[in-house]
Amino acid sequence: MIRKFYDMDLKKVMQIWYDCNCEVHDFIPISYWDRSFGYVSRLIPKSEVYVYEINGLIVGFIGVDEGYIEGLFVHKDYRGLGVGTKLIAYVLQYYDFIELDVFEKNYGAVCFYENRNFQKLRSLPHEDLGEIEYRMCYRKKKEE
């Protein structure tokens, strides 16, 4: 089930955020995620965030800001079950065009988005880390 984020969800959402980032971004020092934790935990309650629950347990979430996906995270034990796909589909019903940034070395995420018809627009170095990020976008096809 997908629902809007509540303040009481913050601890679980932040644990998923931290664990996912440390796991899939093994090319980025963990200290970067440690330093970013406080900032992100203050930002999430002010953002448009949707969580995915299975039997009352939050297993993933997506954050969106005016047509930009700030992040999509799924607990490692629940990947491959369609959670990420359902979260993407949920936000796409509200936007004709949506963008996101993803690290080039996060091969799993790049493939995930490409398999859902996201296109690479450009690549630029991350402002803090220097790692290359792809700007990707999804544009709804006009119905004829």
Summary of the structure (lengths in Angstrom):
residues: 144
radius of gyration: 14.8
end to end distance: 31.6
largest distance: 50.1
contacts: 385
relative contact order: 0.15
helix: 39%
strand: 33%
